[in-house]
């Protein structure tokens, strides 16, 4: 436990040096505010700029319920640009340590591979979860002000479901960072796979049950309907199985490569 705490502190020191603790939350605050503001003011902006000729604007856009707009923040902002930013921000989570020899050095100390992975996962997940949460609450405040109010319990339930999806994003990116050597390849594979998972949501009920990205869909449905899908619990458990599998592969890969003996 002591080694884990030391490794977590090391990660946060690096985040401070990279200003990640500043720019990542700011990015999600911007993304969270963008959806409700654009949804509410876009028709007026187009009309003021005289650019609405030939453009048909759905009059129901500004009449959406708060839950629908908050759900669209998750689907249109966080699951697209937000997902790419998270993957890029974590693409070097293990690869950087491999490249500069820090991984080999750390594992020559009395540090186990699970402790090393745990330190990476805990620190980066807390950073990602904090950034997503603060962006989500920003969107929630704007939605309540510009549209109808979203019940607090409904908002929290949606957030919990979505943070499970974020945990899978972090664990999958960690796995790819351990396996591949190029940060560009790591980011590309992570983004393509994760967005691919999100795109296929809704195509088939069986696939949805196995798809970690369905947690995002459950979050959105909870916000829009106020009800929790009966399949959400099963999907939640299977998502944790996928997370454990990615962590097992990461642990096996690092242990099998024997970085401590390089």
PAKOLLUM-566267 format. One line per 8 residues: number of its first residue (from 1); their letters; for each residue y, x, z of C-alpha. Coordinates in nm, 2 decimals. Each point is the difference from the previous one (the first is absolute). Example, Ala and Ser with C-alpha at 12.3 -4.5 7.8 and 13.67 -1.06 7.14 Angstrom:
<sites>
1 = as = -0.45 1.23 0.78 ~ 0.34 0.14 -0.07 .
</sites>
This chain:
<sites>
1 = xxxxxxxx = 0.00 0.00 0.00 ~ 0.24 0.29 0.08 ~ -0.06 0.15 -0.35 ~ 0.06 -0.34 -0.16 ~ 0.34 -0.03 0.18 ~ 0.10 0.35 -0.10 ~ -0.09 -0.07 -0.37 ~ 0.19 -0.33 0.01 .
9 = xxxxxxxx = 0.31 0.19 0.13 ~ -0.04 0.26 -0.27 ~ 0.00 -0.27 -0.26 ~ 0.32 -0.16 0.13 ~ 0.17 0.33 0.02 ~ -0.08 0.05 -0.37 ~ 0.13 -0.36 -0.07 ~ 0.32 0.09 0.17 .
17 = xxxxxxxx = 0.04 0.31 -0.20 ~ -0.06 -0.20 -0.32 ~ 0.24 -0.28 0.12 ~ -0.29 -0.24 -0.07 ~ 0.07 -0.18 0.33 ~ 0.34 -0.09 -0.15 ~ -0.05 -0.06 -0.37 ~ -0.32 -0.19 0.01 .
25 = xxxxxxxx = 0.12 -0.28 0.24 ~ 0.33 -0.02 -0.20 ~ -0.20 -0.05 -0.32 ~ -0.19 -0.29 0.15 ~ 0.31 -0.15 0.15 ~ 0.15 0.00 -0.35 ~ -0.31 -0.15 -0.15 ~ -0.02 -0.27 0.27 .
33 = xxxxxxxx = 0.36 -0.10 -0.05 ~ -0.01 0.01 -0.38 ~ -0.24 -0.29 -0.06 ~ 0.18 -0.28 0.20 ~ 0.34 0.12 -0.11 ~ -0.09 0.02 -0.37 ~ -0.18 -0.33 0.01 ~ 0.30 -0.18 0.16 .
41 = xxxxxxxx = 0.28 0.16 -0.19 ~ -0.15 0.09 -0.34 ~ 0.11 -0.33 -0.17 ~ 0.36 0.04 0.13 ~ 0.01 0.37 -0.10 ~ -0.12 -0.08 -0.36 ~ 0.25 -0.28 -0.03 ~ 0.29 0.22 0.13 .
49 = xxxxxxxx = -0.08 0.28 -0.24 ~ -0.03 -0.25 -0.29 ~ -0.34 0.13 -0.08 ~ -0.19 -0.33 0.05 ~ 0.03 -0.11 -0.37 ~ -0.34 -0.04 -0.14 ~ -0.16 0.05 0.34 ~ -0.17 -0.30 0.17 .
57 = xxxxxxxx = 0.02 0.02 0.38 ~ -0.24 -0.21 0.20 ~ 0.22 -0.22 0.22 ~ -0.28 -0.01 0.26 ~ 0.04 0.38 0.05 ~ 0.27 -0.04 0.27 ~ -0.18 -0.30 0.14 ~ -0.31 0.19 0.10 .
65 = xxxxxxxx = -0.12 -0.03 0.36 ~ 0.05 0.30 0.23 ~ -0.38 0.07 0.02 ~ -0.03 0.02 -0.38 ~ 0.29 0.25 -0.02 ~ -0.14 0.21 0.28 ~ -0.34 0.00 -0.17 ~ 0.16 0.11 -0.33 .
73 = xxxxxxxx = 0.15 0.30 0.19 ~ -0.36 0.11 0.07 ~ -0.13 -0.07 -0.35 ~ 0.30 0.10 -0.21 ~ 0.15 0.29 0.20 ~ -0.24 0.15 0.25 ~ -0.32 -0.03 -0.21 ~ 0.17 0.16 -0.30 .
81 = xxxxxxxx = 0.28 0.25 0.05 ~ -0.08 0.02 0.38 ~ -0.36 0.08 -0.07 ~ 0.09 0.28 -0.24 ~ 0.25 0.15 0.24 ~ -0.26 0.00 0.28 ~ -0.26 0.17 -0.22 ~ 0.25 0.26 -0.12 .
89 = xxxxxxxx = 0.13 0.07 0.35 ~ -0.36 0.06 0.12 ~ -0.15 0.18 -0.30 ~ 0.02 0.34 0.18 ~ -0.13 -0.12 0.33 ~ -0.30 0.23 -0.01 ~ 0.05 0.17 -0.34 ~ 0.30 0.20 0.13 .
97 = xxxxxxxx = -0.20 0.14 0.29 ~ -0.28 0.10 -0.24 ~ 0.25 0.17 -0.24 ~ 0.18 0.20 0.26 ~ -0.30 0.09 0.21 ~ 0.11 -0.20 0.30 ~ -0.32 -0.21 0.00 ~ -0.22 0.31 0.02 .
105 = xxxxxxxx = 0.22 0.14 0.28 ~ -0.01 -0.33 0.20 ~ -0.38 -0.03 -0.03 ~ -0.04 0.35 0.14 ~ 0.16 -0.12 0.32 ~ -0.20 -0.23 0.24 ~ 0.08 -0.30 -0.22 ~ -0.26 -0.23 -0.14 .
113 = xxxxxxxx = 0.02 -0.15 -0.35 ~ 0.02 -0.36 0.14 ~ 0.29 0.11 0.23 ~ 0.18 0.15 -0.30 ~ -0.05 -0.32 -0.21 ~ 0.09 -0.22 0.29 ~ 0.33 0.19 0.05 ~ 0.08 -0.05 -0.36 .
121 = xxxxxxxx = -0.10 -0.36 -0.01 ~ 0.17 -0.11 0.32 ~ 0.33 0.17 -0.07 ~ 0.03 -0.11 -0.36 ~ -0.12 -0.35 0.06 ~ 0.25 -0.05 0.28 ~ 0.28 0.13 -0.22 ~ -0.11 -0.23 -0.29 .
129 = xxxxxxxx = -0.05 -0.30 0.23 ~ 0.34 0.05 0.16 ~ 0.17 0.03 -0.34 ~ -0.17 -0.31 -0.14 ~ 0.06 -0.20 0.32 ~ 0.37 0.08 0.01 ~ 0.03 -0.09 -0.37 ~ -0.19 -0.32 0.06 .
137 = xxxxxxxx = 0.22 -0.10 0.30 ~ 0.31 0.07 -0.22 ~ -0.13 -0.23 -0.26 ~ -0.09 -0.26 0.27 ~ 0.36 0.00 0.13 ~ 0.15 -0.04 -0.35 ~ -0.25 -0.27 -0.08 ~ 0.09 -0.20 0.31 .
145 = xxxxxxxx = 0.37 0.04 -0.08 ~ -0.02 -0.08 -0.38 ~ -0.30 -0.24 -0.01 ~ -0.20 -0.21 0.25 ~ -0.12 0.15 0.33 ~ -0.35 0.15 0.01 ~ -0.18 -0.07 0.33 ~ -0.03 0.32 0.21 .
153 = xxxxxxxx = -0.38 -0.04 0.06 ~ -0.05 -0.05 -0.38 ~ 0.20 0.31 -0.07 ~ -0.19 0.21 0.25 ~ -0.34 -0.11 -0.13 ~ 0.10 0.09 -0.35 ~ 0.12 0.34 0.12 ~ -0.33 0.08 0.18 .
161 = xxxxxxxx = -0.20 -0.08 -0.31 ~ 0.23 0.21 -0.22 ~ -0.02 0.30 0.24 ~ -0.38 0.01 -0.04 ~ 0.06 0.04 -0.37 ~ 0.24 0.28 0.08 ~ -0.26 0.17 0.21 ~ -0.24 0.00 -0.30 .
169 = xxxxxxxx = 0.28 0.15 -0.22 ~ 0.04 0.28 0.25 ~ -0.37 0.07 0.04 ~ -0.07 -0.01 -0.38 ~ 0.29 0.24 -0.07 ~ -0.12 0.23 0.28 ~ -0.34 0.01 -0.17 ~ 0.13 0.08 -0.34 .
177 = xxxxxxxx = 0.23 0.26 0.15 ~ -0.31 0.17 0.15 ~ -0.20 -0.01 -0.32 ~ 0.25 0.10 -0.27 ~ 0.22 0.31 -0.02 ~ 0.29 -0.13 -0.21 ~ 0.26 -0.22 0.16 ~ 0.07 -0.16 -0.33 .
185 = xxxxxxxx = -0.37 -0.10 -0.05 ~ -0.01 -0.12 0.36 ~ 0.30 -0.23 -0.04 ~ -0.12 -0.12 -0.34 ~ -0.35 -0.09 0.11 ~ 0.13 -0.16 0.32 ~ 0.26 -0.21 -0.17 ~ -0.22 -0.11 -0.29 .
193 = xxxxxxxx = -0.29 -0.09 0.23 ~ 0.21 -0.18 0.26 ~ 0.21 -0.20 -0.25 ~ -0.32 -0.08 -0.19 ~ -0.15 -0.14 0.32 ~ 0.32 -0.21 0.04 ~ -0.01 -0.12 -0.36 ~ -0.36 -0.13 0.01 .
201 = xxxxxxxx = 0.07 -0.21 0.31 ~ -0.07 -0.37 -0.08 ~ -0.23 0.06 -0.30 ~ -0.33 -0.06 0.18 ~ -0.07 -0.13 0.36 ~ -0.28 0.25 0.06 ~ 0.21 0.29 -0.12 ~ 0.29 -0.12 0.22 .
209 = xxxxxxxx = -0.22 0.00 0.30 ~ -0.09 0.37 -0.06 ~ 0.35 0.10 -0.11 ~ 0.22 0.16 0.27 ~ 0.31 -0.11 -0.20 ~ -0.09 -0.36 0.08 ~ 0.15 0.06 0.34 ~ 0.34 0.00 -0.17 .
217 = xxxxxxxx = -0.10 -0.33 -0.17 ~ -0.09 -0.15 0.34 ~ 0.33 0.11 0.14 ~ 0.19 -0.17 -0.28 ~ -0.20 -0.32 0.03 ~ 0.06 -0.01 0.37 ~ 0.37 0.03 -0.06 ~ 0.01 -0.27 -0.27 .
225 = xxxxxxxx = -0.24 -0.26 0.15 ~ 0.01 0.09 0.37 ~ -0.39 -0.01 0.00 ~ -0.25 0.29 0.03 ~ -0.26 0.00 -0.28 ~ -0.36 -0.05 0.13 ~ -0.10 0.32 -0.19 ~ 0.26 0.21 0.17 .
233 = xxxxxxxx = -0.22 0.11 0.29 ~ -0.29 0.11 -0.22 ~ 0.24 0.19 -0.23 ~ 0.16 0.16 0.31 ~ -0.33 0.13 0.12 ~ -0.10 0.13 -0.35 ~ 0.34 0.17 -0.03 ~ -0.07 0.19 0.32 .
241 = xxxxxxxx = -0.34 0.10 -0.14 ~ 0.18 0.14 -0.31 ~ 0.24 0.19 0.22 ~ -0.28 0.15 0.21 ~ -0.18 0.10 -0.33 ~ 0.31 0.18 -0.13 ~ 0.03 0.18 0.33 ~ -0.37 0.10 0.00 .
249 = xxxxxxxx = 0.04 0.14 -0.36 ~ 0.31 0.19 0.11 ~ -0.18 0.15 0.30 ~ -0.31 0.08 -0.21 ~ 0.21 0.17 -0.27 ~ 0.20 0.22 0.23 ~ -0.31 0.09 0.21 ~ -0.21 0.07 -0.31 .
257 = xxxxxx = 0.27 0.22 -0.15 ~ -0.01 0.21 0.32 ~ 0.38 0.08 -0.01 ~ -0.04 0.16 0.34 ~ -0.19 0.29 -0.16 ~ 0.23 0.06 -0.29 .
</sites>
